Amino acid sequence: MKAVLCKAYGPPEALVFEDVASPQPGPGEAVVSVEAASVNFPDVLIIENKYQIKPPLPFSPGSELAGRVKAVGDGVTAFAPGDRVMAITGYGAFAEEVTVDARRMLAMPPGMDFTTAAAFGLTYATSEHALVDRGALKAGETLLVLGAAGGVGLAAIEIGKILGARVIACASTEDKLAVCRAHGADETINYATEDLRERIKALTAGTGADVVYDPVGGSYTELALRSIAWRGRLLVVGFAAGEIPKIALNLTLLKGCSIVGVFWGDWARREPMHFADAMARLGGWYAEGRLKPHISATFPLERAADALTLMASRQVTGKVVLTLAPRPV
């Protein structure tokens, strides 16, 4: 079978596309024939050795996939060959066949295609965990979303609206903000051309946002924190800007606010029952038509480096997905 391999840490163009042996499932595992795998920002970081997960070289990047079960190992009873599944892997998804811990697999919702399934789990699960579990977002509150046109940002907009919040979306171009409005944003801020603090002040009548969803980091974090409401919650989701901000803690005192870490991957591992409940809730919202993944581009598996380069340059709206030709199961 073919796989995208990282043999030495570096930029996307250093990846290779090679033949490797087909995997065999161990106890509690399944082998999935991949039909689609989505590209996420951590995939860029992991090949550059800048992510908290550090697999041994060589490895395939790719943290999320959808496909059909090819084989199951001992002890796996919830799935059988031929089942349509989606899975979150951490890494390894950019290959024609992948070994997956069966506890990290979910049956695809009825009516969902493979491309959508590959783009669904990680972004929506991260944003649901952030807003519901960590941010305790309530109906009537104001949610400010930084990097709102990205995969997790659009998911945060949609989930924020489901929870009854007023959503202010922030992005760097008018085209990106148009996508945010199409996914439910009530107000938008172009932080490339507008003063972020002044616009937040104007849009909230001076009170600030109750919850700030921040997958960006960099200089925008402190600006948003300075504009947060009394008892507000700043959700630290990631650092797509590349810079981990250093915050003056007196701001939390003056605002009576909280800075809350959002590490979805470890939460899902430590609290699997809560993870299962969250995914069931997200599946229900999708079935009701309330969640609509935005896929801006697809690439064949062999062009994974091009897809990762697009992600690294922050030119992506929503999700980018690698698609594979169907393989026999």
N, C-alpha and C positions, 0 to 999 in steps of 0.2 A: 504494500500500500504506500501511498504518498503522504508526506507530512512536511509542514513548514518547521524548520529547526533553527534554534538559536545555539550556535556552537561557541560563540564568543560574545561577550557583552558589547553592545554598540547600537548604532542607529538601525532603523528598519532595513536599509539597503544591505546590511551585513547578513541578513537571514538567508537561508538556503532552502531549496525545495527538493527533497530527495526521497528515494525509496527506503522504507524501514520495514522491519518485521511486523506482521499483524499481532496485536496484543491478545492475550488470553485472560479471561476473568479469574480472579482469585476468590476466596470466600467473601461473601458479602458484596461482590462487585458484579458489574455487567459491562459488556462491550457494546458500544453503540456505533452503528454506521451513521456517520454524520451527514446531514443534508444541508445544514446551514450553521454558521458560527458567527456571532457578532463580535465587533471590535469595540473595546472599551478603553478609556484612558489608562487604567492600570496596565493594560497590555503593552503600552508604550514604555511605561516605567520599568516593567519587569525585565524587558530585554536590555535595558540600560543599567541594570543592577541598582535601581533607585526605588525599589518597592520593598515593603516589609516582608513579602513572600519571596524567598530566594531559592528556587529549585536548582538542583545540581545540573551542570552542563553535561551533554547537550539536552535541550528540552524544547518542546513546542509551546509557544505562547497560546493565548486564547482561553478565556475564562467562562465562556457561555456557549452552549450549543443546543441544537435540536436535531433529532434523527430517529432511527428505528433500532430497537434492541436487536442485536445479532446473537448474543449468547449471554447466559447468566451463570454465575458461580454458585458454589454451595451456599445454602442458607437464604438465597434470594427467592422469595415466594410472591412478592407483590407485582413482579414484572415477568414477562415471557417474551421469547423471540417474536419479532414483528410488531411489538407495542410501539406506538408513537410517543416519544418522551422529549422533555427538555431537561437540561441539567446545567448546574453551575459547578465548574471544575477547579477554579483557581488558576490553573494553567493546563495546557495540553490539548485544547479544543481545535487548534488549527491543523487537523489531520483527518484522513478519510475514516479512520476508526479510532475510538478512544475508550480506554478503560475508565469507568466511573464508579465511585462509591454509590451503591444503590440507594443509600439514604439521602443522596444529593440529587436524585432524579425525581421528576414529577411527570405524571401523565399530562399530555397536552390537552387543553380544553377543547371540547367539540367545536369544530368549525374553524379552528386556528390553523393557518398554514405554517410550514417549517420556518420560513423566513421571519415571520412575525414572532413565532415562538422563540427563536434564537435571540430576538431583540427585546424580549419581554421581561424575563425574570430578574436580571441583575439591577437594571435601572429602576423598575417599579418597586422591587423589594427593598432596595436601598432607600428610596424616597418614602415608602410607607413606614419603614422602621424609623426613619428620621422624624417624620412629622407626627406619627401616631404615638410611638413608644418614647422617643427621646424628647421631642418638642411639645408633646401634649397639645397640639394645635386644636383650638376650639372654634365652633361656629361663631361668626361675627368678628373674629380677630383678623388682623392684617398680616399677611405673609409676604415677605420680600424674598424673591428668588434671584440670586446672582448666577451668572452663566446660564440663564434660563433657556437658551435655545439648544443646549446640549441634551444628551439622552436623559440624565437624571434630572436636569432642570425642567424639561417638558413633563416628565413624570410627576415632579413636585407640583407643577401648575395644576395638572389634572386632579391629583389627589387632594391638593389644597381646596379646589372647588368642590369636590365630593364632600369634604369635611365641613363645608360651609364658610370658608374663609374668603376674604377679599384678597386678591392676588396681584401683586405688583411685580412684573417681570423686568429684569435688567439684562441687556445684551449690548453688543458693540456695533451692530449695524441695523439699519431699518429693515432689511430683508429678514434678519433673524427675529426682530421684534414682531414682524408680520406673522411668522410661524407661531410665536408665543401667543399672539392674540387669537389665532386660529385654534389653539388648544385651550383657550378659556381665560387667558390673562385679562384682568379688568383694566389695568393701567400698565404702561410701559415706561422704561427709562433707558435712553441711549447713553451709557456712561462714557462713550467716546466723545460725545459732543455736548453733553449736559453735565451740570454740577450735581453729582450724586446726592450729596447731603441736602442741597437746596431743593431738589426735586422730591426727595423723600419727605422733607418738611412740608412742602406745598401739598403733596398728595395725601398726607395724613393729618392735616390741620395742626402741624407742629407736635403731634404726640409720638410719632415714630411707629415703626413696625413692631408687632408683638413677637413675631418669629422671623429670623433671618436664616435662610437656607443657603449655605456657602460651600460650593464645591470648587471655588476658584482660588481663594487665598490671595496672596500678594497685597497690594495697596488697598484693594477694595474692602478687605475685612475690617480694618480699623474705621474706615469711613462709615461702613454700615453699622458697626457697633456704636459709634458716636451718635448714630441716628436711631437707635433702638428705643422702644418704649420702656416705661417703668415696668419692672418684672419681666422684661423680654427675655427671649432665649435665642442665642446665636448657635446655630448647628454647624459644627465643623465636619464637613463631609469629605473634603479633599483639597488639593492644591494644584489645580490645572494651570495656574499662572506660573508655576515653577518655584515660587518663593513661599516659604513657610513664614507667616507673619509673626512678629514679636509684639505682644499686646501689653500696654500699660494697665496693670490690674486695678488701678484706681478707677478706671472706667466702669468696671463691674460694681464697685462700691457706689459710685455716683448714680448709676442707673438702677441699682437694685436688681441687676440682671444676672443671667447665667450663661456661661460658655459651655456647651455640651458636645462631647465627642460622639461621633457616629461611625462606629466600626462594624458595618453590617456583617462582614465575613465571620468575625469572631463571635458576634451575637448569634448568628445562625448555627455555628458549631456548638456553642455553650448552651443554647436554649432551643433545641430542635423542635420542641412542641410548639413554642411560640412562633417559630419560623413556619411550621406547617400551617398554623392558624392564619398567619399573614398571607401565605400564598393562596390559601383557600379563599380568603377575602378578596384578594386581587383577581383571582379567577372569576369570582362572582361579579365583580365590577366590570370585567372585560365582557362577560356574557351579556351583561345589561347594556353594553355599548358605551360605557362611561370612560373607558380607557382605550386610546387609539394610538398605538406606537407609530412614531414617525420615522420612516426609513428613507434617508436622503440619497443613499447610493448602495449598490451591490457590486461586488467584485468576485471573480472566480478565486478559488483557494490559492492558486499559484501566484496571484497578485496581492497576497497578504501584505507585502512590504509597501505597496502603493496605498492600500487602505490605512495602514498604520501611519504612514507619512501624512496623509490627509488629517488623521486624528491629531497627530503631534503638532501640526500647524494651526490647529483650532479652527479649521474651515468646515467642520461638520455641524450640521443641524440634526438633532435627533440621533439616529443610529446609522452606522454603516455595517453591512452584513456580507460575509463571505458565503457564497453558495457553491454547492458541490453537486455533481451529477449523481443521481440515485445509484446505489450499489446493491447487489443481491444480499438478502438477509437469510 
